[in-house]
Amino acid sequence: MEIVLIVVAFVLILLGCVFVFVPGLPGPLVAWCGPLVYVLFTKSSPEEMLPAMNAGTLVVSGLFAVFTLAFDFVSSWWGAKKYGATWRGGVGALVGAIIGPIVFSPLGGIPGMLVGLLVGPLVGAVLGELLGGRDWKNSSRAGWGTLIGTLLATVVKLFYCLGVFVWLLGALLARAL
């Protein structure tokens, strides 16, 4: 039964890594559920439990997962604001983040969605600024700021998910040795 729990935990972590690139899906929280499922459903005695995984580390890592999701929203907004976006650019970027992956998904599933995730917010922010009466130069700066913020947030979320993978793998290896 423990093997099944280990497989389920790693599948959740890997799904979390994939979900990092899909808008609206909480990749870090899904990845965090991997170790949580393992710890909650394992029938090991306390001395056989993974030393690096206990209630305290699960709570802290869960808070980090929530932090990475909050950082996702804040960094996109920060990038847009840093490069001069108005609220119209922010709304355009949000709409672009939703529509972009849908429009580009026919190009090849996940790779198409990734392109849409990068292009959608950029185009959306630029269009939002242009429709708000701003010139091309300022509109494109706002779009690039949104793209930079989105990329930064994606990197942070992916590092978190990979960190959870290494954390569980290390804990399992430490117990096996």
Backbone bond lengths (Angstrom), bond angles and torsions (degrees), N, CA, C in turn:
res aa  C-N    CA-C-N  psi(-1)  N-CA   C-N-CA  omega(-1)  CA-C   N-CA-C  phi
1 M - - - 1.456 - - 1.523 111.28 -
2 E 1.335 115.95 -33.15 1.462 118.35 -179.07 1.522 111.42 -65.13
3 I 1.312 117.27 -35.21 1.469 120.94 177.98 1.528 109.97 -60.96
4 V 1.323 116.53 -41.46 1.469 120.70 178.94 1.530 109.72 -62.64
5 L 1.326 116.55 -42.95 1.469 119.80 178.71 1.523 111.81 -63.79
6 I 1.315 117.28 -38.70 1.465 120.71 178.22 1.527 109.66 -64.58
7 V 1.320 116.95 -43.87 1.468 120.49 179.26 1.525 110.11 -63.16
8 V 1.322 117.60 -45.71 1.464 121.36 178.72 1.527 110.24 -59.98
9 A 1.319 117.04 -43.39 1.467 120.87 -179.70 1.527 110.67 -60.87
10 F 1.320 116.97 -46.31 1.462 119.37 -179.11 1.531 111.99 -70.23
11 V 1.323 117.59 -33.60 1.469 120.02 175.87 1.527 109.68 -63.45
12 L 1.332 117.53 -43.09 1.465 120.45 177.69 1.530 111.27 -62.24
13 I 1.310 116.59 -41.20 1.468 119.77 179.12 1.523 110.22 -64.07
14 L 1.323 117.03 -45.22 1.466 119.84 -179.96 1.529 111.64 -66.58
15 L 1.326 117.37 -37.31 1.469 120.01 173.78 1.523 110.55 -61.71
16 G 1.322 116.27 -40.31 1.461 119.89 176.41 1.517 111.65 -59.91
17 C 1.323 116.62 -40.26 1.475 120.39 177.36 1.523 110.97 -62.41
18 V 1.324 117.09 -41.06 1.468 120.28 178.32 1.527 110.23 -68.61
19 F 1.328 116.82 -41.68 1.465 121.11 -177.63 1.527 112.65 -65.50
20 V 1.305 117.49 -17.52 1.471 120.41 176.01 1.527 109.78 -56.83
21 F 1.326 115.82 -32.69 1.456 120.51 -174.95 1.521 114.00 -94.12
22 V 1.329 117.38 0.01 1.458 121.20 -178.80 1.527 108.10 -109.63
23 P 1.327 116.98 118.03 1.464 119.20 -178.48 1.527 111.97 -60.55
24 G 1.296 115.19 139.73 1.450 121.11 176.19 1.521 114.80 87.59
25 L 1.314 117.81 -8.71 1.460 119.83 178.69 1.531 109.13 -105.16
26 P 1.312 117.16 129.60 1.470 120.91 -174.78 1.535 112.37 -82.64
27 G 1.312 116.54 76.60 1.457 121.83 -178.04 1.517 114.86 -50.55
28 P 1.343 118.81 -50.20 1.471 118.75 -179.93 1.525 113.72 -60.32
29 L 1.323 118.03 -37.29 1.469 119.44 178.79 1.522 111.43 -68.83
30 V 1.321 117.16 -37.00 1.461 120.47 177.13 1.524 109.80 -65.38
31 A 1.331 116.41 -42.95 1.470 120.32 178.19 1.526 110.52 -62.48
32 W 1.309 117.47 -40.28 1.467 121.96 179.70 1.531 111.24 -63.59
33 C 1.328 116.40 -29.97 1.468 119.79 179.28 1.522 111.71 -65.75
34 G 1.322 118.60 -22.23 1.467 120.71 178.31 1.516 112.31 -58.37
35 P 1.337 118.14 -61.73 1.468 118.93 177.40 1.535 112.38 -61.91
36 L 1.313 117.74 -34.28 1.460 120.67 179.32 1.529 110.55 -61.19
37 V 1.324 116.85 -47.86 1.468 120.66 178.81 1.521 110.30 -60.40
38 Y 1.315 116.32 -43.64 1.464 119.53 -179.10 1.530 110.77 -60.81
39 V 1.315 116.73 -48.59 1.469 120.75 -176.58 1.528 111.27 -67.99
40 L 1.320 117.73 -40.52 1.465 120.27 -177.46 1.526 113.28 -70.11
41 F 1.319 117.63 -34.64 1.454 119.59 -171.64 1.521 114.96 -106.95
42 T 1.316 117.82 -2.56 1.464 118.91 177.11 1.524 108.75 -73.35
43 K 1.295 116.23 145.46 1.466 120.69 -177.86 1.519 111.05 -102.90
44 S 1.323 116.09 22.97 1.467 119.79 -179.34 1.517 110.44 -71.31
45 S 1.305 115.20 151.09 1.459 119.57 174.03 1.534 108.28 -74.61
46 P 1.336 118.19 161.69 1.466 120.10 -176.75 1.530 113.90 -53.99
47 E 1.334 117.20 -36.01 1.470 117.98 -178.92 1.526 112.15 -75.62
48 E 1.337 117.60 -16.98 1.459 121.30 177.58 1.534 112.29 -93.51
49 M 1.314 116.79 -8.84 1.464 120.33 -178.66 1.522 110.31 -63.86
50 L 1.304 114.64 159.74 1.455 119.70 178.23 1.518 108.96 -70.21
51 P 1.334 118.22 123.40 1.460 119.81 -176.48 1.525 113.05 -64.50
52 A 1.314 117.28 -29.56 1.466 119.68 -177.97 1.526 112.21 -85.02
53 M 1.330 117.45 -1.92 1.463 120.76 -177.80 1.510 109.88 -125.67
54 N 1.308 114.66 107.82 1.457 120.71 176.24 1.519 107.55 -142.36
55 A 1.305 116.84 -175.79 1.467 119.94 -176.87 1.524 111.50 -59.31
56 G 1.316 116.87 -40.64 1.471 119.91 -178.53 1.514 112.83 -64.00
57 T 1.333 117.13 -46.95 1.461 119.32 -179.24 1.525 111.48 -69.24
58 L 1.338 117.09 -32.42 1.459 119.24 176.84 1.529 111.39 -67.65
59 V 1.319 117.15 -40.49 1.468 120.27 178.32 1.523 110.17 -64.76
60 V 1.322 116.84 -46.04 1.473 120.17 -179.48 1.521 110.36 -63.29
61 S 1.323 117.69 -45.24 1.466 119.13 -179.96 1.531 111.11 -67.00
62 G 1.326 118.03 -32.71 1.462 121.11 174.72 1.518 111.86 -65.16
63 L 1.322 116.41 -40.11 1.470 119.95 175.88 1.526 110.91 -64.20
64 F 1.326 116.85 -38.14 1.467 119.82 176.01 1.530 110.76 -63.83
65 A 1.328 117.25 -37.70 1.467 120.31 177.91 1.524 110.55 -61.68
66 V 1.323 116.26 -45.71 1.465 120.51 177.87 1.533 110.08 -63.75
67 F 1.321 117.00 -40.16 1.464 121.30 177.94 1.528 110.98 -60.15
68 T 1.334 117.32 -42.38 1.466 118.91 -179.05 1.529 111.28 -65.00
69 L 1.324 116.75 -35.52 1.471 119.16 177.19 1.518 111.27 -68.55
70 A 1.326 116.96 -40.83 1.465 120.04 176.34 1.530 110.10 -64.48
71 F 1.324 115.86 -39.77 1.461 120.51 178.61 1.523 110.94 -61.94
72 D 1.316 117.07 -32.62 1.461 121.56 177.83 1.526 110.17 -56.85
73 F 1.326 116.92 -48.64 1.457 120.40 -179.41 1.524 111.75 -70.64
74 V 1.313 116.42 -42.86 1.464 120.69 -177.01 1.524 111.46 -66.72
75 S 1.332 117.84 -41.03 1.465 119.42 -176.10 1.522 111.47 -69.15
76 S 1.312 118.08 -37.01 1.463 119.69 176.60 1.523 110.18 -64.04
77 W 1.321 115.96 -45.28 1.462 120.39 177.77 1.526 110.32 -62.91
78 W 1.336 116.57 -44.37 1.461 120.76 -179.84 1.529 110.85 -60.82
79 G 1.328 116.46 -46.32 1.461 119.67 179.60 1.511 111.63 -60.30
80 A 1.315 116.70 -42.65 1.464 120.23 179.07 1.526 110.74 -65.18
81 K 1.327 116.61 -46.53 1.467 120.18 -179.68 1.526 111.89 -64.75
82 K 1.321 115.82 -40.07 1.472 120.94 -179.47 1.528 110.69 -59.25
83 Y 1.327 115.90 -33.31 1.455 120.63 -178.98 1.528 112.82 -101.16
84 G 1.325 116.60 17.72 1.461 121.22 169.04 1.511 117.61 88.60
85 A 1.317 119.23 22.25 1.467 120.63 179.70 1.526 110.70 -74.59
86 T 1.324 115.14 147.46 1.460 121.54 172.05 1.534 107.35 -97.09
87 W 1.303 116.99 -176.85 1.455 119.99 179.48 1.531 110.89 -63.00
88 R 1.341 116.69 -29.63 1.468 119.51 178.80 1.529 111.35 -65.06
89 G 1.311 116.17 -38.84 1.462 120.37 176.49 1.517 111.13 -65.21
90 G 1.332 116.49 -38.90 1.461 120.71 177.86 1.514 112.29 -63.70
91 V 1.321 116.54 -43.66 1.467 120.69 178.19 1.530 109.56 -65.78
92 G 1.330 116.60 -41.92 1.463 120.19 178.17 1.517 111.64 -61.80
93 A 1.330 116.82 -40.35 1.468 120.79 178.64 1.526 110.61 -64.70
94 L 1.324 117.13 -41.01 1.460 120.90 178.62 1.528 110.85 -63.48
95 V 1.319 116.43 -46.71 1.464 120.41 178.19 1.532 109.92 -62.82
96 G 1.325 117.11 -41.03 1.459 121.29 178.34 1.518 112.43 -63.98
97 A 1.335 117.15 -35.93 1.466 121.14 178.78 1.524 111.38 -66.83
98 I 1.316 116.76 -28.26 1.461 120.81 178.81 1.532 110.64 -84.76
99 I 1.320 116.60 -45.27 1.464 121.01 -175.31 1.527 112.43 -79.34
100 G 1.326 118.19 -35.87 1.465 122.17 -176.29 1.521 114.10 -53.19
101 P 1.336 118.59 -53.53 1.475 118.78 179.51 1.523 113.31 -62.63
102 I 1.317 117.20 -31.45 1.465 120.05 178.78 1.526 110.05 -69.14
103 V 1.324 115.96 -44.54 1.458 121.00 -178.55 1.531 111.19 -65.97
104 F 1.331 116.90 -40.32 1.457 120.38 -175.55 1.530 114.37 -89.34
105 S 1.328 119.34 -9.03 1.460 120.77 -177.66 1.527 113.34 -60.92
106 P 1.342 120.72 -31.44 1.468 118.62 176.13 1.533 113.79 -62.93
107 L 1.313 117.82 -14.92 1.464 120.48 178.17 1.525 112.28 -72.01
108 G 1.314 116.90 -11.24 1.458 117.60 178.82 1.501 114.35 147.30
109 G 1.305 118.75 49.83 1.455 121.73 173.89 1.516 113.65 58.97
110 I 1.334 115.68 -121.36 1.468 121.25 -176.54 1.528 111.85 -61.42
111 P 1.352 120.35 -46.52 1.470 118.37 178.11 1.528 112.32 -59.62
112 G 1.328 116.92 -39.71 1.461 119.88 177.27 1.516 111.84 -63.93
113 M 1.337 115.65 -39.78 1.463 119.60 178.34 1.528 110.93 -65.41
114 L 1.335 116.43 -37.11 1.466 119.63 177.75 1.520 110.96 -63.19
115 V 1.326 116.02 -43.02 1.468 119.66 176.92 1.522 109.15 -60.99
116 G 1.328 116.37 -44.81 1.460 120.55 178.91 1.512 112.71 -62.72
117 L 1.331 116.51 -35.20 1.461 120.63 178.71 1.521 111.29 -67.48
118 L 1.309 116.97 -31.46 1.467 120.41 177.99 1.523 112.08 -83.29
119 V 1.335 115.99 -44.21 1.463 120.45 -175.10 1.528 111.62 -78.76
120 G 1.329 117.05 -39.07 1.461 120.85 -175.19 1.523 114.61 -55.60
121 P 1.341 119.53 -54.76 1.460 119.22 179.97 1.534 113.01 -63.45
122 L 1.318 116.29 -35.79 1.463 119.71 179.05 1.530 110.25 -63.07
123 V 1.325 116.39 -51.52 1.462 120.64 -179.86 1.526 110.37 -64.53
124 G 1.330 116.52 -41.57 1.457 119.84 179.58 1.517 112.96 -61.29
125 A 1.330 116.88 -42.94 1.470 120.17 178.84 1.522 110.79 -65.14
126 V 1.313 116.78 -43.24 1.469 120.40 179.62 1.529 110.16 -62.75
127 L 1.337 116.57 -46.95 1.469 119.38 179.52 1.527 111.81 -63.58
128 G 1.322 116.19 -40.84 1.465 118.90 177.92 1.517 112.27 -60.02
129 E 1.319 115.70 -42.18 1.471 119.80 179.00 1.530 110.93 -69.01
130 L 1.328 117.17 -42.40 1.470 120.22 179.12 1.524 111.19 -62.91
131 L 1.336 117.08 -42.44 1.461 120.57 178.26 1.536 111.63 -66.59
132 G 1.316 115.76 -24.04 1.464 120.28 177.11 1.522 112.78 -83.28
133 G 1.325 117.22 1.42 1.461 120.41 175.15 1.524 115.11 96.17
134 R 1.313 118.50 6.72 1.464 120.08 179.51 1.523 109.93 -82.96
135 D 1.324 115.45 156.89 1.461 119.52 -179.93 1.530 110.70 -77.41
136 W 1.340 115.15 169.00 1.458 121.68 -175.85 1.522 112.31 -59.50
137 K 1.331 117.54 -42.23 1.466 121.14 -176.53 1.532 111.25 -61.52
138 N 1.311 117.04 -50.68 1.473 120.56 -179.30 1.521 111.61 -68.55
139 S 1.329 116.82 -34.79 1.464 120.29 178.50 1.526 110.82 -66.02
140 S 1.321 116.41 -42.28 1.468 118.75 -179.19 1.527 111.17 -70.42
141 R 1.316 118.04 -33.09 1.472 120.03 175.18 1.525 110.45 -61.62
142 A 1.320 116.81 -42.99 1.466 120.63 178.46 1.527 110.39 -62.15
143 G 1.318 116.80 -39.54 1.462 120.66 178.28 1.520 112.01 -63.36
144 W 1.320 117.16 -43.75 1.462 120.45 178.76 1.529 111.18 -65.28
145 G 1.306 116.75 -37.99 1.466 119.64 177.24 1.514 112.05 -61.63
146 T 1.324 115.75 -40.38 1.461 120.41 177.17 1.523 110.50 -64.03
147 L 1.330 116.47 -42.43 1.463 120.36 179.27 1.527 111.09 -62.97
148 I 1.315 117.43 -43.03 1.468 120.90 179.23 1.526 110.58 -62.22
149 G 1.324 117.13 -44.30 1.463 120.70 178.40 1.516 112.07 -63.26
150 T 1.324 117.01 -40.49 1.464 121.61 179.25 1.523 110.73 -64.80
151 L 1.323 116.67 -44.55 1.466 120.18 179.34 1.525 111.53 -63.57
152 L 1.319 116.89 -41.63 1.458 120.84 178.75 1.524 110.84 -61.55
153 A 1.314 116.67 -44.74 1.468 120.31 179.72 1.526 111.32 -64.96
154 T 1.316 117.29 -39.41 1.463 120.81 179.06 1.519 110.94 -63.35
155 V 1.311 116.78 -41.45 1.469 120.83 178.52 1.527 110.42 -63.45
156 V 1.321 117.18 -43.79 1.468 120.74 -179.74 1.531 110.10 -63.09
157 K 1.326 117.76 -44.74 1.469 120.56 -179.96 1.529 111.44 -64.86
158 L 1.329 116.31 -40.12 1.458 119.39 179.29 1.527 111.46 -66.50
159 F 1.335 117.32 -41.51 1.465 120.12 176.77 1.523 110.90 -61.41
160 Y 1.321 116.89 -38.92 1.461 119.38 177.55 1.531 110.15 -60.93
161 C 1.329 116.82 -49.72 1.467 120.51 -177.96 1.526 111.36 -62.15
162 L 1.316 117.19 -42.18 1.465 119.91 177.10 1.528 110.82 -65.96
163 G 1.329 116.97 -34.48 1.459 120.88 176.10 1.520 111.94 -63.55
164 V 1.328 117.07 -39.76 1.465 120.81 176.93 1.529 109.77 -64.52
165 F 1.318 117.11 -39.82 1.461 121.51 177.16 1.528 110.49 -59.22
166 V 1.329 116.43 -49.25 1.466 121.38 -179.54 1.523 110.61 -65.29
167 W 1.327 117.13 -37.91 1.461 122.22 179.52 1.529 110.58 -60.71
168 L 1.333 117.29 -50.10 1.465 120.01 -179.49 1.528 110.43 -67.25
169 L 1.305 117.28 -44.62 1.464 120.51 179.17 1.527 110.96 -59.62
170 G 1.328 116.85 -45.16 1.472 120.99 179.27 1.518 111.57 -63.46
171 A 1.330 116.96 -40.92 1.465 120.25 179.61 1.529 111.17 -64.92
172 L 1.325 116.19 -41.36 1.465 119.45 178.03 1.518 111.94 -67.02
173 L 1.327 117.02 -40.91 1.473 120.46 178.18 1.527 111.33 -66.72
174 A 1.337 116.62 -39.71 1.470 120.09 179.24 1.528 111.06 -62.39
175 R 1.312 116.81 -39.01 1.454 120.19 179.05 1.531 111.30 -70.30
176 A 1.346 116.18 -35.01 1.458 119.81 -178.84 1.517 112.34 -71.07
177 L 1.314 116.70 -26.52 1.477 119.30 -177.70 1.470 111.58 -86.24
